[in-house]
Amino acid sequence: AAIFLNLSPSYSVLDAVRDVHRCDQTLVDTAFTRHSAGLYLLSLPEEDLLRPLISTEDFGRLLQVFKSLFSVVVVAVDGQAGIPLLRAAIEQGARTLLLTDQSILKSRQSKYLLRALRLEDTPLDRTALVVDNYRRRLGLEPQNLSELFDLPLLATLSSEGVSRIQSMNSGESMFDLAPKDPYCEAVSALAQTLATGESTPVAARSDSLLNRLFR
């Protein structure tokens, strides 16, 4: 089983943090949202307009609990969460992916974030770069970003664009709507890379981990 934390289900990641001392398989089975593919999902409450404060100590303890209950734990979190929370997630993670695009603004933000993490001696030796929404010759090239951030490039994710918007608006998986979209192929290759523990992307495969989970 796997769990994805995406930092309007009724039971949120905030509830899980508060319940960390009683979090067990029974609570997971009765309170966590479960996707039809078998994934357990936790998100922030949809009605919260501001990012809430989360105890770094309790969050780290929750990750330890999840690692004992699930074979795979994926945490999606951004720089607004704060350096202490990010560091807690990175220290416990087997792999960390920095997701960015080719824009100057996003590149600057990512560079400042990495600088802040390094100043706190955050271990980034298992961190790699993923460039999203890639467009050839329309911005900084992935290799340039890799050199700018001093991180190895793991993947570039490109898309026809329309398919992603349609998927978000309809609530349907892109792997159902447009399985041959370049984005789906790139994500499948990335998932296979992570599943096998490789340090460089492998070729996209139709029987990849992500395809099996979402079909």
C-alpha positions in Angstrom: 0.0 0.0 0.0 1.1 3.6 -0.5 0.1 6.9 0.9 0.2 10.3 -0.7 0.3 13.5 1.4 -0.5 16.5 -0.6 0.4 19.4 1.6 -11.8 18.1 0.7 -11.6 15.2 2.4 -13.2 15.4 5.9 -10.0 13.9 7.5 -7.0 15.9 6.6 -3.3 15.9 7.2 -3.8 18.3 10.0 -6.1 15.8 11.7 -3.4 13.1 11.2 -0.8 15.3 12.8 -3.0 15.9 15.8 -3.8 12.2 16.1 -0.2 11.1 15.6 -0.1 9.4 19.0 -3.0 7.1 18.1 -2.3 6.7 14.4 -2.4 3.0 13.6 -3.8 0.7 10.9 -7.3 0.9 12.3 -7.3 4.7 12.1 -6.0 4.5 8.5 -8.7 2.1 7.4 -11.5 4.1 9.0 -10.5 7.7 8.6 -8.2 8.1 5.6 -9.5 8.7 2.0 -8.8 5.8 -0.3 -8.4 6.0 -4.0 -9.9 3.2 -6.1 -6.3 2.2 -7.1 -5.6 1.4 -3.5 -3.7 4.6 -2.5 -4.5 6.3 0.7 -4.7 10.1 0.4 -4.4 13.0 2.8 -4.6 16.7 1.9 -4.9 20.0 3.6 -8.4 21.2 4.2 -9.8 22.8 1.1 -11.5 25.6 3.0 -8.2 26.9 4.6 -7.1 30.0 2.7 -3.8 30.3 4.6 -1.3 27.6 5.1 -1.7 26.4 8.7 1.2 26.0 11.2 2.2 22.4 11.6 4.3 21.1 14.5 7.6 20.0 13.0 8.1 17.4 15.8 4.7 15.9 15.3 5.0 15.9 11.6 8.3 14.1 11.8 6.8 11.6 14.1 3.8 11.1 11.8 6.2 10.3 8.9 7.9 7.7 11.1 4.5 6.1 11.8 3.6 6.1 8.1 6.9 4.5 7.2 6.0 1.6 9.5 2.5 1.2 7.9 3.1 1.8 4.2 5.7 0.6 1.7 5.7 3.9 -0.1 5.0 7.4 1.4 5.0 10.5 -0.9 4.9 14.0 0.6 4.2 16.9 -1.6 5.2 20.1 0.1 6.5 23.5 -1.0 8.7 26.3 0.3 5.8 28.0 2.1 5.8 25.2 4.6 9.0 26.6 6.2 12.5 25.3 6.4 12.1 23.2 9.6 9.2 21.2 8.1 11.0 20.8 4.8 14.1 19.6 6.6 12.2 17.1 8.6 10.7 15.6 5.4 14.0 15.6 3.5 15.9 14.0 6.4 13.4 11.1 6.5 13.0 10.7 2.8 14.8 8.1 0.7 14.6 10.5 -2.3 13.7 14.2 -2.7 12.6 15.8 -5.9 12.7 19.5 -6.5 10.0 20.4 -9.0 10.4 23.6 -11.0 9.6 25.1 -14.3 11.8 27.1 -16.8 10.7 30.6 -15.6 13.2 33.1 -14.2 10.9 33.8 -11.2 10.5 30.2 -10.2 14.2 29.5 -10.7 15.1 32.4 -8.3 12.7 31.1 -5.7 14.1 27.6 -6.0 17.7 28.9 -5.7 16.9 30.9 -2.6 15.1 27.9 -1.1 18.0 25.6 -1.7 20.4 28.2 -0.3 18.3 28.4 2.9 18.2 24.6 3.2 22.0 24.3 2.8 22.6 27.0 5.4 20.7 24.7 7.8 22.9 21.8 6.8 19.9 19.9 5.3 21.1 16.7 3.6 20.5 17.2 -0.1 22.7 14.4 -1.4 19.5 12.4 -2.3 17.9 15.3 -4.0 17.4 15.6 -7.8 15.7 18.0 -10.1 12.5 17.6 -12.1 11.6 20.2 -14.7 7.8 20.5 -15.2 5.9 21.9 -18.2 9.0 21.8 -20.3 9.0 23.8 -23.6 12.1 23.7 -25.8 13.8 27.0 -26.3 11.1 28.9 -24.3 13.1 29.3 -21.1 16.1 28.0 -19.2 17.1 24.6 -20.4 17.0 21.7 -17.9 20.8 21.3 -17.9 21.2 25.0 -17.2 18.8 24.7 -14.2 20.7 21.6 -13.0 24.0 23.6 -12.9 22.3 26.6 -11.3 20.9 24.5 -8.5 23.9 22.2 -8.2 21.5 19.2 -8.4 21.4 16.3 -10.8 18.7 16.4 -13.4 16.4 13.4 -13.1 13.5 14.1 -15.5 11.8 16.7 -17.7 8.0 16.6 -17.9 6.4 18.1 -21.1 2.8 18.1 -22.2 0.5 19.1 -25.0 -1.1 21.4 -22.4 -4.7 21.0 -23.2 -4.8 17.4 -21.8 -3.6 18.6 -18.3 -6.3 21.3 -18.2 -9.0 18.9 -19.3 -7.8 16.4 -16.7 -7.9 18.9 -13.8 -11.3 20.3 -14.8 -12.9 16.9 -15.2 -11.2 15.2 -12.2 -10.2 12.3 -14.4 -6.7 10.8 -14.6 -4.6 11.9 -17.6 -3.7 8.2 -17.9 -7.3 7.6 -18.9 -7.9 10.8 -20.9 -4.7 11.0 -22.8 -2.4 8.0 -22.1 -0.1 8.8 -25.0 0.5 12.4 -23.9 4.2 13.2 -23.4 3.5 14.1 -19.8 2.1 10.6 -19.1 5.0 8.9 -20.7 7.5 11.1 -18.8 5.8 10.6 -15.4 5.7 6.8 -16.1 9.4 6.8 -16.8 10.0 8.9 -13.6 7.9 6.6 -11.5 9.8 3.6 -12.8 13.1 5.3 -12.1 12.1 5.9 -8.5 10.7 2.4 -8.0 13.9 0.8 -9.2 16.1 3.1 -7.3 18.0 4.2 -10.4 19.8 7.6 -10.4 18.9 8.4 -14.0 15.5 8.1 -15.8 14.7 4.8 -17.5 12.7 4.4 -20.7 8.9 4.8 -20.4 7.2 1.5 -20.1 3.5 0.7 -20.4 3.5 -1.5 -17.3 5.2 1.1 -15.1 4.3 1.6 -11.5 2.2 4.7 -12.0 0.3 3.1 -14.9 -0.6 0.1 -12.7 -1.7 2.3 -9.8 -4.0 4.6 -11.8 -5.5 2.3 -14.4 
